[in-house]
Amino acid sequence: MLTKEDARRLVLAEIHEARSRIHDARSHVTYDLQILRVEDLPFGWIFYWGAVRDGQSGQRPRFGGNGPFLVDRENERLIRTATSVPIARQIEDYERRLRREAHARNTAAKQAAQQP
């Protein structure tokens, strides 16, 4: 089972890996990527991340591919979400997946218990 701090470390490692993919090739700018916000969910957390505001313009640079991460504390899963699908829908889809997995485990346990 993951703690919130464990989950934060997992996300920071993913963000660190993303740094090499996210940069402005024309100006050779490397963005300061950080966790911007964390929300608690029934199964874990959602970590929003992105570039910190630019010191000169005061604006936060926008780029693609920085969908939030879902982290499941029980299954220790880190799920990269899509920016093209509303996050609420992705959370609902994951919760449905968890219910299906629990149902499958319960069914298997019942069948095993009925075996002579």
C-alpha positions in Angstrom: 0.0 0.0 0.0 1.4 3.4 -1.0 1.4 6.4 1.2 0.8 9.9 -0.3 4.5 10.6 -0.1 5.4 7.3 -1.9 2.9 8.3 -4.6 4.5 11.8 -4.8 7.9 10.2 -5.4 6.5 8.0 -8.2 5.0 11.0 -9.9 8.2 13.1 -9.5 10.2 10.3 -11.2 7.7 10.4 -14.1 8.0 14.1 -14.3 11.8 13.9 -14.3 11.6 11.5 -17.2 9.2 13.8 -19.1 11.7 16.7 -18.9 13.7 15.2 -21.7 10.6 15.1 -24.0 9.2 18.5 -23.1 11.2 21.5 -24.2 11.0 24.3 -26.7 13.2 23.1 -29.5 13.4 26.5 -31.1 14.7 28.4 -28.1 16.3 25.4 -26.3 14.3 26.2 -23.2 13.9 23.5 -20.6 10.8 24.0 -18.4 10.7 23.7 -14.6 8.2 20.9 -14.3 6.5 20.4 -10.9 3.5 18.9 -9.2 1.0 21.8 -9.2 -1.9 20.3 -7.3 -2.9 17.0 -5.6 -6.5 15.9 -5.0 -7.5 13.0 -2.8 -9.7 10.3 -4.4 -11.4 7.3 -2.8 -8.8 4.9 -4.2 -5.7 7.2 -4.1 -4.8 10.6 -5.6 -4.7 12.6 -8.7 -1.5 14.6 -9.3 -1.7 17.6 -11.7 1.6 18.7 -13.0 3.1 21.2 -15.5 5.5 24.0 -16.0 6.0 26.6 -13.3 5.2 30.2 -14.3 7.8 31.9 -16.4 9.8 34.5 -14.4 9.8 37.0 -17.3 6.2 36.8 -18.5 4.5 35.5 -15.4 2.6 33.1 -17.6 2.6 29.3 -17.3 3.8 27.7 -20.5 1.4 25.3 -22.1 2.4 22.1 -23.8 0.7 18.8 -24.7 1.1 15.5 -23.0 0.9 16.6 -19.4 -2.3 14.9 -18.4 -2.6 14.3 -14.6 -1.4 11.1 -13.0 -3.8 8.8 -11.2 -2.1 6.9 -8.4 -3.9 3.9 -6.8 -2.8 3.4 -3.2 -3.9 -0.3 -2.9 -2.7 -1.6 -6.3 0.3 0.7 -6.4 -0.6 1.8 -10.0 0.5 5.0 -11.6 -1.8 5.8 -14.5 -0.9 8.5 -17.0 -4.2 10.2 -18.2 -5.0 11.6 -21.6 -5.3 15.4 -22.0 -8.0 14.8 -24.7 -10.5 13.1 -22.3 -12.1 14.9 -19.4 -10.4 13.8 -16.2 -13.7 13.2 -14.4 -14.5 10.6 -17.1 -11.1 8.9 -16.7 -11.6 8.7 -13.0 -15.0 7.1 -13.4 -13.6 4.7 -16.0 -10.9 3.7 -13.5 -13.3 3.2 -10.7 -15.4 1.0 -12.9 -12.3 -1.0 -13.7 -11.6 -1.4 -9.9 -15.2 -2.7 -9.4 -14.9 -5.2 -12.2 -11.6 -6.5 -10.8 -13.1 -6.8 -7.3 -16.1 -8.7 -8.8 -13.8 -11.1 -10.7 -11.7 -11.7 -7.5 -14.9 -12.4 -5.5 -16.2 -14.8 -8.1 -12.9 -16.7 -8.3 -12.8 -16.9 -4.4 -16.4 -18.3 -4.3 -15.6 -20.8 -7.0 -12.5 -21.9 -5.2 -14.4 -22.3 -1.9 -16.9 -24.6 -3.6 -14.2 -26.9 -4.9 -14.1 -30.2 -2.9 
